[in-house]
Amino acid sequence: MKQNYFSLLLVLFCLSNTLFAQNNAIDLAGTTNYISIPNTYSLNSNAFTVEFDFYMNSLQNYNGGVTSTSTINSNIPEPLDFYVDNTGQANVVLGNGSQFETINLTTLSAGQWYHIAIIVDNVTLRAHINGNLAALSLISVPLSSTGNIRIGDRMDGATNANARFDNVRIWSVARSATEIQNNINSCLIGNETGLDIYYTFENISGNTVVDIASNNGSQNGTIVGTTSNTTGTNCTPSVPAAPTTLYATQIFTGDNKTVSDLQATGNNIKWYYDAAGNSLLPNNYPLYDNLTYYASQTVTGVESTNLLPVTLKRVSNNTQIVPSTSTVANLVATTSTGATAKWFTTASGGTALSNTDVITPGTYYVEQVIPTTIQTLGSGFNSPESVAIQADGKIVVADTQSHLIKRMNADGSNIVTLASGLNFPGGLAIQSDGKILFTEANSTTIKRMNADGSNIETLGSGFSGPYGIAIQADGKIIITDANDYLIKRMDADGNNIVTLGSGFNSPTGVTVQADGKIVLGDTNNNAVKRMDSDGSNIVTLGSTFNRPFGVVIQADGKIVVADAINDVIKRMDADGTNIVTLASGFDRPFSIAIQNDGKIVVTDTYHDAIKRITEGSTSNRVAVQITTTSTTASYLNFDGNKDYIQLTHFEKPNEFTIEAWVKSDYENGNIVCWGKNSTDTSHTKLRVNDGDVDFYIYDYVNDINNTISSSISINSNWHHIAVVKNANTTNNLEIYIDGVLGVTGTVNIDITSDNLFIGARGYNNLAPGELFDGDLDEVRIWNTARTATEINDSKDCELLGNESGLLAYYTFNQGYDQANNSTVTTLINSVSGGSNGVLNNFNLYGTTSNWLHGSPLTSGVTCASLGNSSFSNFEDFLVYPNPSSGIFNIDTDQEIEIRVFDILGKEIITKTNRKTIDISSYYKGVYYLEIISKDGGKSLHKLVKK
């Protein structure tokens, strides 16, 4: 099947991602104003977290915060009451409705925002204000829970809150200090584990405050009294990670599958044609073999900037036909490179079938298994220490000890030098305009050059052993200043250098998460750390490494680490848990980068190589309908894209006849071609060209080319074509179409040949071209010039293979109709000692590029069995017309009985005293007519139905 990707791309269109900041708050100034949470919701008294942003317009006695009581006017909480008195003292009261205790926190001021977090974890209370621990206390009273939670009120039900609230979050889990700190300024998505209630106050509808948490049903709040909107804390939108999938490579069958068949988990999934997310794919966009599509998810109006790559693989037709008594080994699965197929009888689970299991008709399921592989992309470097991926997929390499920066294609080919004469180039990063940033380990500067290596300039100086480099979303540049143990940042033009974080020990690799947080390898502390985009809230994510250098973020938010001294590449979840080894066997891997398809590129520094990790995976499982057949094939289909047959050491005779049965839908292509192996491009070819049939000769030595074209064209039905070259000096080439002379011409073929091609043009050891698109049968090559009578006498029946002058005879009676014929790769020459052909690039299963049934000739019926000498005829009997389209007449005055048989000997008609035979309703082909006279004499006639 021919596929034109470029025309289909016209359906693609572009969208841009927009992030929406949350900057509304609610002001409860006045009296008896508060927000009531549904009574059906209760805090988990064993473990909970209550967070909110809190702003007091003025101090008063009291400013109520959040309370939970059994009744509105109860004076003892169940379990929580937070308030601030007229001195600014913040307090937490805990209780069970009859017992309580008060825990003092700290002093707050009016006129500024605070982030309040109250955490109960069994018998421990923690309180954080602006991320700092304000209280840590053992709880001395039992706690109970109630369904009456109010915001902006106290447990007495009479205390007002002259205050503003934003980002109210109630959790059914005890959040850690790190989790509190990491999310103070971040807008949440709403699906975080344990998040039961989340009020952002962006979507207030009448008196309803919309809950955007998705874990615990709708817990919309109700406004009591009068409130107003005000400016909030302007939290930073939390950019969601890319959606996830169980199958990085997804297989499909047939040509009718679309984007809607792909599998990804997330909210509001969108699929794109490109990794940048520019070309959105509609759900009915087709799936194409070996392409990669990219998925995003959108949560609370924010679309993920990292996209999930999913590689597609067309593994089979929707239906496969196999010969009867076939086994699983006969099933066809075209897997990804290096992958293996497993077949099942169940859509999920179960045990894979063995190759010896016998096939019965029905539904089978196939999946592919890809092992983890490490491939060397490029070698010959000298301690390469950094890699980066350009927008076009090319790989930039800091060849450190060679003092060079090089670049190669995504597959490792075409290594070129971009810049030389550098001073131990280290970290690399690509700016949005394609310019390349790099550090020089033995210098004090950061430099930049154009994408082609030109115009090297200094951006910033004053560093001490700068190593890693990364770019924030706003274009600012992050640098690990290794010898000063600092993380620094400068503007995109190199100005305004500031220190973001300190206290590290030789920090090296650095990268930026989708939410803007900075992840780095704190190398000599053997840890991977993370901090907010402004350098605050430094936390340790993982500390079991041995000199972690490179770090990079995968599309799903997981962190990949080059664990240099351990000589392995590891991965951990975004929170630092679940550390696993992805690949080993390196020697000081210092840097890593991720290609658009998710593959991991590694500098194997002490091996002087760049390598790539393709993670092992098991694909999804898809259904294939299997049927069996005992129908043998009788011709061969060529797809016009890649199929051809080659015969080596097949010299062109001086006189020759080429015959073939051809069926083609007005496509161009060669039927038979003789060519040379040498630089001599001389060749001859019999071809069809948009319904025309011609014979072309090109003589390279004598610079002669000539084309003889038939005046008779062919259509998309089966046609017999013959070209005859005789020894005459003039009128020495003839082309016959269906036995009728279509042209006579004069040619001089003063060339020799080495190879014969069927279905293609080939010469000069070049890749075959002008490939035939259609069906071929009964190819015959003679070293004699056949006459018109000889052509017509034998074109409608098979030969024996021992006919005089016959060099090659290919009946194409091989394989099974539409079945898996992957082992039938030799075209058999029926002439003893003749050259067999080798099939190249055929699918050999399905309805194209395969052995098929439905030849215009009946297999097994030879011309010898139908010759006149095989029949005894009464002189009185004449059968006409013959051939006929169905009606045959018998010219006789005798009383006769007639019997008609098909080619298999089955009697289909018996008549007495009938002089007309009608076989119009039967298939075209050869039939036998037996005429029995009154005195018992018999004669046998061949009937040819056109």
N, C-alpha and C positions, 0 to 999 in steps of 0.2 A: 504494500500500500504506500503510495506516495503521500508525504505529509509536507505541507507548506507552513512552517511555523510563522513566517514573516507576515503572511496575510492574516493569520489568526491574531497576531499581536495588535492589529488595528482595533480590537475590542477593548484593549487595556486603556485605563485612564488613571489620572494621578490624584492623590489626596495628600493633605499635609496633616501632621499630628499637632494637636493643640493641647497644652496643659492648662488646667484651670486652677488657679490659686483659690484658697478658701479664706475670705477676709471679712465675713460677717460674724457679729456676736449679738447676744440678746442682753438688753439692759432692763433689770428688774427694779429700777428706782421707783420709790413710792411705797404704798402700804398694801399689804395682802396680795402681793404679786409673787407668784412662784410657778414652777412647772411640776406637774404631777406625772409620775411614771405609772403605767398600768399596774393595778393591784395584783394582777396575775404573775408579776415578776417579783422574785425575791432574791436578795443577795445570798450567795453561798457562804454561810457563816464560818465554814472551815478554811476557805481560801477565796479571797477576792481582791480586786484592785479597783479603786475609784480614782479616776484622773479627771482634772478639768483645769482650764485656764480661768483665772480669777482676778478681777479688777474691782477694787472698792472705790466708789465715787467719793466717799468720805467715811471717816470712822464714826461709829455709833455703837450703842449698846443694845443689841448686838447686830453684826452682819452675819446672817445665816448662810451657810454654804450648801452642804448636802446632808440630808438626814433620812433615817429610816426608822419608823415607829409603828407600833400596832394600831394606834389611833392618832389622829392629828394633834390632839392636845396632851399627849402623853409626855411626861417629863423624863423618861428613861428610854434611851434608844434601843432598837432591836435591828441590827447590832451597832449602828454608827450614827454619830452626829458630829459634824465639823462646823465651827463657827469662829469668829474673830470678835474680841471685845473692843471697848472704846479706847483702849490703850494700844491696839494693834496686835495684842497677844492672840496667836492662833492656837486653837485647842482641838483635840479629838476626844470625844466621849464614846466609850464602848459599853455595851450592856446587853441584858437579856429581857428587859421589861420590868425587872424588879431589882436587879443589882447592876451597878455601873462603876466605872472608874474614868477619871479624866487625865489625859496625858497632854502636857504642855509641849508645844512645838517651838515656835520662834516668833519674833515680832515682825509684822508686816506693815507696810505703809500704804496709805491711800494714793491713788493717782498713778499706779503702775501695775503692769500685768505680772502675775505669778503663775507658775505651773505647779499645781498641787497634786500629789500622788499619795494615796493612803493604801497600804498593803497589809492585809491580814493573811498570815501563813500559819495555820493551826494556832499555836499559843504565842506567836510573835507578831508584834506590830512594827511596821516600818513606815516612816513618812519621809517623802522627798519633796523639797521645794526647789524648783528650778534645777532639778536633777541632783541636788546635794542632799545628803542624808540629814534630816532635821530631827528625827527621833528613831530610836530602836529600843523596844521595850517588850518584856514578857507580859502577856495579858493575864491579869489576876482574877478576872471574873469570867463566868461562862457566857457564851454568846448565843443568841438566837436570831432568827431571821424573820422578816415580815414582808408583806407585800405592799407597803405604803412608803414609797421613796419619793422625796420631794427635793427639788433644786431651788435654792434661794429661800429656804425656810429653816426653822429650828424645830427641835423635838417638842417644844411647847406649843407650836402651831400659831404663835402670836408674834414671833420675831420676824421682822422684815429684812430684806437684803438690799441695801442701797449699793448694788454691785452689778457688774457685768460678768457674763459667763460665755465661754467658747470651748469647743472641742471636748465635750463631756464624753468620757469613755468609761464604761463599766464592764469589768472582766470577771469571769467565773474562775480565774486562776490568779495565783500570786505572781505578779510580774517581777523579774529580777531588776536589780539596779541598772545593769547594762541595758536591758530592754527599755527601761524608763528613760535613761539618758539618750539612747539612740533615737528615740522617737518624740522627744519634746517638741521639736520644731517641724516635725513631718506630719503631713496629712496622711491618715491611714486609708487603706483600700476599702475595708469593711468586712473582709473575709478572714482576718487574722484569727489564728487559733485562740479560742477562749473569749473573744470579743462578743459580748452579749448586746450591748447598747452603745450607739455612737451617734451623738448629736453634733452636727457641724453648724447648725442654724443658717445654712445656706438655703434650705427649702422649707420655709414656714408657710403653711397653707391655712389661713384663718387662725384658729387657736391650736393647730396641730403642728408639733415639732416632729419632723420626719426622722425616723431611725434608719440609718443606712448600714447598720451591721446586718450581716446576712446569715449568721450562725444560729440565731435563736428566734426566728420568726419576727414579725413586726412588733416592736415595742415603742410605738410612737408616743411622744409625750403630749400632755394637754396643758395649755397655758391657762392659768387662773389669774384673773385680774388684768391689769393693763401693762403692756411691755412696749419696748421700742427696739428697732434695730440700730446697731452701732458698729463702728469699725472694730474688727477682731484682731487676732494675733498674726494673721497673714501667714499661716503655716505653709511650708514648702510642699507642693504636691508630691505625693509618693508615687513615683513612676513604677507601675507594676512590672514585674519580670515578664519575660516572654512566656507564652503558654507552654505547656509541657506535653509530651507524648511518650508513649511506651515504645514507639517505633521510629527511630531516626531515619531508617529507610523503610518506605512503605511500598509494597508490591501491589500490582493490580493485574487484571486479565482483560483481554480484548481491547477494542478501540472505542468503547462507549462509556468509559468511566470519566468522572468529572471531579472538580474540586470538592463537591459535596460529599465525595466518598473518602476524603482524607480524614485522619483521626488526630485531634489535638484537644487538650483539656484546658479550659479557661473561660473567660467571660467575653462575649461578643467577639468571637474569633473572626479575623480577617486574613485572607491569603493574598500574598503579593508575588509577582514574577521576579522581583529583584530583592537583594539583601538590604537595599537602602529604603525599601518600602515606598517606592514611587509609583509603581504600576499595580493597581489593585485588580485582582482577578474576580470575575463574577462566579457564582456558585456553579454555573453550567459550563465553565471553561474546561476544556479537555485535559486529561492527564497525558503526558508525553514521556516516553522512555528516556531514562538517564538525565532528566532535568531535575532541578532543585527548586521547590517553591518555599515561600517563607511566610510564617504565621505570626500575627500579633494578637494581643488581647486588649480590650478596653475596659477599665474598671473605674467607676464613678467619674466618667467623662475623660479619663486619662488613658491614652493608648501607649502601650509598651514601645520603647524605642529600640530595645533589643528584639530581634525577630528570631523565631524558631525555624531553623532550616530542616526541611524534610526532603530527602532524596527519593525520587520515584524510580521504580523498576517494573517494566512490563514483563511479567514472568511467564505468561502463557496466553493462548487464545482462551476465549470463554468456554469453548468446547474442543475436546481432542478426540480423534478417532484412532484406535489402535487395532492391529490385527487380532483376530480371535486367538485365544490362549496366550495373550500377552501377559507380561508381568509388570510390576512397578518400574522396572528398568526401562520399559518402553515408553513411559510417560516423559513428556518434554517440559523442562523448566529452565528458562533462560535467566539465570541468576546474575547478580552483580559479580564483578571480577573477584575471584577468590572465595566466593560464597558457595555453599552447598544447599541443595533443596531437600526438604523432608516432606513426605506425603502422609496424609492421615485420612481416616474415614469419618472424623468428627470435626466440627467447626472450632472446637477448643478442647484442650486437654487430650487425653488418650495417648497411645503409644505410636510412634512413627512406624510406618510400614517398612518392611525390608524389600530389597530389590527383587527378591525371588517370589514375593507374594503375587498370586494370580489376580489379574484384573477382571472384574465383572462390571457390566454397565451400571452407571449410577453417578452420584456426586462424590468427588474426592476433594480434599483440601490440601493446599501446599503452602509452606512457609520457607523462608530462606534464612540460613544462619551464616553470619559474617564473623570470622575470627578477628581479634585485635591484631593489627599489623603495624609494624614500624618500617617505614620505607625511607631509604636515603634519597633525598631530592637533589642534593648537590654536595660535591666533595672538592678537595683541593684548596680549601680555605686554610687560614693560619690562625687558629684559636678564635673563631667567630663568637662574639659574646652577645649579640642582640639581633632580633628580627622584628620587622613590622610589615603589615599587609597594606598595600595601596588599594585605592577604591576599585581599580580594575583587576584586583586579585594578584598582582605581581608582588614578589617577596623582596623586601629590602634587607640587606645583611650588613652588619658592622663587622668587617673582617679585621678584627682588632690588631693582631700582631703584624698584619700586613699594612696597617695604617690606611686602609681602604674602606670605602662603602661600595657594595656591589648590589646588583639586582638580577633576579631571574624570574622566569615565568612561573605561574602557579604550579606547574608540574616539574619544576626544577631545570627546565631547558633554558638555553640562551642566557648564560651568565655573562653580564657585562659590568664594567667598572664605572660607577657614577662619579666618584671623587677619590683623589689620592693625596698623598703628602700630609695626612692628618696625624693627630697625636693621640694614638690609642683610642679610636672612637668606641664609645660604649652604648649608652641607651639611644633608642630610636623612637620617634613618634611622627605620625603623618597629620598635618593640619588639614582643615576642611578644604582649603584651596589646593591641596596636593603637595604643598611644600614639605620638605623633610627636615625635622628637627633632630639634632644629635648632640650628645655630650662627648667630651674628650676627657678621659679619666686622668690624664697627666697634665691637665690644664686647669684654668680657673674660669672657663667660659662655656657658654651654650651657643651653638651655631645653627644656622639654617641655610638650606640651599633649595633651588628649584627642583621640581620632580625629575628633571633630566640631569641633575648634578651641577648645573651651572649656578653662578652668582652666589658663592658661599659668603655669608656675612655673619658677624658676631651679634647675638641678641642681648646677652647678659654676661656679666663678669663678676668676679669677687667670690666665686665658689671655691671649694677645696675638695677636689676629687669628685666632681659631679658624676653620677652614674645613671640612675633611672630617670625616665622622663615620661610624662603623660599629659593629656590635654583635657581640661574641664569643658563642660557644655558651653560655657560662655567664651571659650577660646583661651582662657588663661592657662598658663603652663606650670605644671607641678614638677619639681626637681628633687631627687634625693641627693642631698649634699653629704656624701658618704663620710668624708674625713672630718667634717664638722658635726656629724651625728644629727643633722637637722633635715627637716622637710621644708622646702621653700617654694614660693609661688611668685610668678611675675606675669605681667600683662602679655598679650599676644605679640606685642612689639618689643618685648624685653625690658620695658620700664617697670617701675614700682615693685621692686623685689622685696618681699616680706617673708618672715619666718612663720610657718603655720604650726609646726610641732617640733618638740625637742625631746631629749632623753633617750634617743635611739642609740644603737651601736652598729655603725656602718650600714645604714639602710641602703638597699640596692633597688630591686625592681619595684615599680609602682604602677597602679592602674586606678581607674575611676569607675565606680558602679553606676548603674542607671539612675539611682537616686542621688547621685552627686558625691556620695561618701568615697573617701580615699582609702584604698587597700595597698599595703606595702609589705615588702620583705624586710623585717628587722634582722638582718642577716646574722650578725654576731651574737644576738640574743636568741637565735634559733627560734624565732617566732614570726607569725604573720599577724599584723595589726591593722586596725581600721580606725579612722577618725572622721568626724564630720567635715564637710567641704570647707569650713573655716578653720579647721585644725583642732577644734574642741572635741571633747569626749573620746579620748584615745582608749581603745579597748583591745585586748588580746583575743584573737580568734582561734589560733592554734599554736601550740608550743612544743610539738613533738618532732620538729624538723631538725635537720642538721645543715645549717647554712642555707636557708631558703633564699633564692635569688629572684628569679622571674615570677610574676604573678599576673594572672589574666582572668577576666570574668566571662563565663559562658552565657549563652543566651538565656538559660533558665536561672541565672543568678549564682550558680555554683562557682567556686573559686578554684582555679587550677594553679598549682604551685610547682616550680622547679626546685626540687629538694636536692641541691647541688652535690653535697658531699655524700649523700646516700645514693647518688647516681640514678634517681628515679623521678618520675613525674607523678604527683599526687593530686587529689581533688577532695574538697570538702564542701559541705553545704554552706549557704550564705552566713549562717550563724556560727560557723567554725566546727560544727559537729560532723560525724560520719566521715572521717578521713580515710580515704582508700587509695591504693596505688593503682594508677592507670597503666604505667609501662615502666620497664626497667632495662638495664643493659647499656645505659649511657655512661659517658665519662665526663663528669662535670657539666651537666646541662645548666646553662646560666640564664637562658631567656626563652620565652614561649609567646606564641601569638596564635590567634584562631582565624582560620579561613572562613569564607562566607558559608561553606557547606558544613561548618562545625569541626572540621579536622584540625588537629593541633600541630603547629610547626614548632620545632625545638632546635636550639643551637646545641649540638653535641660537641661542646667546645674543644675538649682535649682529643676528640676523634677527628677534629678539623672538618666537620660535616654539618649539614643541615638535614634534619630528618623530620618525618611527618608521622603522626599517630592517627590511625583510623580505628576508632573504638569498635570492639566486637559488639554485635547485637543480633537479636532474633526479630525478624519482621513480623508484621501482622500475617494472618492466615486467610487465604482467599479460596473460594470455591471454583472448581473446574468440573464441567460435565463430561463424563467419559462414556463413549460408545465404542462398540467393537464392530469390525467388518471382516468379511472374507472376500470382498471384491478386489480383484487385482487391478493395478493401474495399467493404463495403455498409452499415456502420453505424459509429457513433462511441461510444467508451467514455469516460465521465466518472469521475474518481477520487474525487469527493466532498470533495477537500481544497482545490483551487485552480482547477479547470477551469470555464470558462463561455464562452458565446458572446453577443456583444452586437451589436445592430442599432440604429443611431441613426436618429432622425427616422422612427420607425415608429408612426404614430398608431393607437390602438385604434378599430376601427369600432363603430358603435352596435349593429348585429347582427353576430354572428360565429359561426364554428365553428372550434374548434381540435382537430386530430387528431394523434396520435402513436402510434407503436409503442414500447413501454416494457418494459424488463427491469431489475428492481431487486430486490436481496436484502433486502427489507423495510426499506430505509434511508429516511430522510427526505430530501426535497429537492424543488426546484422544477423543473417541466418547462418551463413558459413563464410569464413575468411581464412585465406592462407597468408602467412606472414613470415618475416625473417627474425632471427634472434640477434643479428648483428646490428650495426649502426645503419645498415641499409633499411630504409623504411618502405621498400617496395611491398605491395600487397594487392591481393584481389579479394573482392567480397561480393556475395549475393545478399541483397538487402531489400527491406521494404521501407518505403518512405512516404508516409501519409497516404497509404493505399496504393501507391505506385510500387512496381517491382523493377529493380534494375541490377545490372552487374557492373561493378566499378573496378578499374585497373589503374594502379599507380606504379610506374616504373621509375624508381629513384635514380638509377644509373643513367638512363637515357632521358630523364626529365619528361616523361610522357604520362599523361593521365587521360582516361577515356571512360565514358559512361554510356552503356547501352540500356535504354529504358523500354519496357513493354508498353504497348498501346492499350493493353487490357489491365485494368485496375482490379484490386481485390477489396472486399468489404470485411466486416467483422465475423463472417462465417469461415468455416474450414475451406481451404483452397489447396489444390496441388500445384506446386511450382516446380518447374524443371528448367535448368539452363544447360545448353549443349554447346561444347566447343569442339569443332572438327578441325581437320588438317588443311582445309582449303585456305587459300591466301586471301580470298574475298568471301563475303557473306558467310563467315565462319563461326558466328555465334548466334544461337537462337534461344529465346525465352518462351516457354509454354506456360499458360495458365489454365488449369483444369483440362489439360490435353490439347488446348487450342493454341496455335502459334500466335504469339503476341508481338514479336519483333524479330527481325533478322538484321544483323549488323556485322561490321568488320572490326576486329581488334587484333593487336599484336601483343601477345603476352610473353615477352622475352625475359621472364624472371623465374627464379627458383624460390622455394620456400622451405622452412624448417618445421613450422607448427601449423596445425589446423585448429581453428576456434569455431565452436558452435555457439551461437547466441551473442557474439561479441566481435569487435575488430581488435586484432592484436598484432603488434610488430615491434621490433627494436627493443625487446624486453621491457617495454612500457606497460603500465597498468592497462588492462583491456578497456576499451571504450565503445561508444555507440551500442550500448547493450540492448538486447532484444526484449521487448515487453509483449508477452503473449504465449501461445502454446505451440509446441513442435511435436511432430510424430514422423516416423518412417523416413528418416534421413538416409539417403543412399548416394554413394559416390562410386562412379564407374571410371575405368580408364579407356572407355570407348565412347564414341559419339552415338547416342541412342537415337533411333528414328522416332518419328511421331507415332507410328504404329506400335513400336515396342513400348513407348511411354504409356500409351493408352491401354495396351493389353495388360499392363502390370500395376498401374497406379492405384487401382481399387482393391488390391489384395496383397497379402504378404508374400515375400520371397522365401526361397529355401535357404539362401545364403551361399549356395555353390554355383550360382549362375556365372556364366563366362563374362569376364571383364569386371566383375563386382569386387571393388577394393574394400569398401566399408559399408556395412548395413546395420543400422540402429533402429530396432523396432520400438524401443521405449516401453516394452512390456515388462516393467520391473516395479517392485514395491507394491504397496497397497493404497487404494484410493483414499487420499486426504489423511492418511495415517502417519504415525511417527516412522519415517523412513530414514532415520539418521544414519543407519548403517549402509544404506544403498547409495553409495557415493561414486560408483563406477558405472559409466555407460557402456554396456556390453556390445561389442562388435560381433554380429552373427556370422561374419566371414571367418573361417578357421585361420588362425594366425594373424588376423587383422588387429589394428590398433584400437584399444579401448580408450574411452574418454574419461577424464577426471572432472567430477562436478565441483565447482568452486562457489562457496558463499550461499548456497541454497539453504532455505529454512528447513526443508524436508519434513515439515508437518503443517497441517492446515490446508487451506484452499488456494494458497499462492506459494510460488517457489517450491513446488513439491510435485511428486508423482500423483497423477489423477486418472480417473476413468472416464471414458466417453470419446474415444478415438473415432474418426470417420471410417476406419477400417475395422472389420471384425477380427479380433485376435484368433490365431490358430487356423484361419482359412487362407491357404496359400494359392498362388496363381496356378501352380501345377495341378492342384485338385480341381480347379475350375476350367482348365484348358479344354478345348474342343475334343482333344483325343480321349478325354475321360468320359465322354458322353456318346451314347448310341442314339441316333436320330432317324426316324422314318423320313424318307424324302417328301412324303405328302404333307408333313407338318412344318409350318412356318410360324414362329412366335414373334410378334411385332407390336408396338415398337419396343426395343430392348437395347439400352436401358429405358425405363419409363418412370413417370412420377407415381404410378400406381395401377393403371389400366393396361393390361396386356391382352392381345388378340391372338387366337389360334386359327390359322388359315387351313381348314380341312373340311371335307364333306363326309368324313367317316363318323360313325358313332364312337365316341370316346368317353373314357372316365379320366378325370384329372385329379391329381393330389398335389398339394403345395406344402413344402416343409421349410422351417426356418433353418438357420445355420447350425443349430444344435441338433437338428434331426427331428424336431417336434412337428407333427402334422398339424397344420393350421386351417387348411381348406380341403374338402372333398366334394366333388361335383360330378354329375353324369350328364352327358350331352350338353355341356356348356362350352361355348367357343370364346368366352370372355372371362378374364380373371381380374378381380379387383382386390388389390392389397394396399389401397390408399391409407387405410387406418393403421397400418403397421409401420415400424421404424424403417428408416432408410438402411439399405444394406443388400446383402446377397441372399437370395432364396433359391430353392430347387423346385422345379416343376416336373412331375412324373406324368406322362401321358400313356394310357393303357388302351390299346385298340380292342375292337370287338373280338378278334381272334386271339387275344392274349398277348400280343406284342407290346413291348414297352420302350419308351424313349425318355431320356432324362435331359432336361434343359436348365441352364443357369439363367435366373432372372435377376436383373440389377435394378433395384428401386432407388431412384434419385431423391 
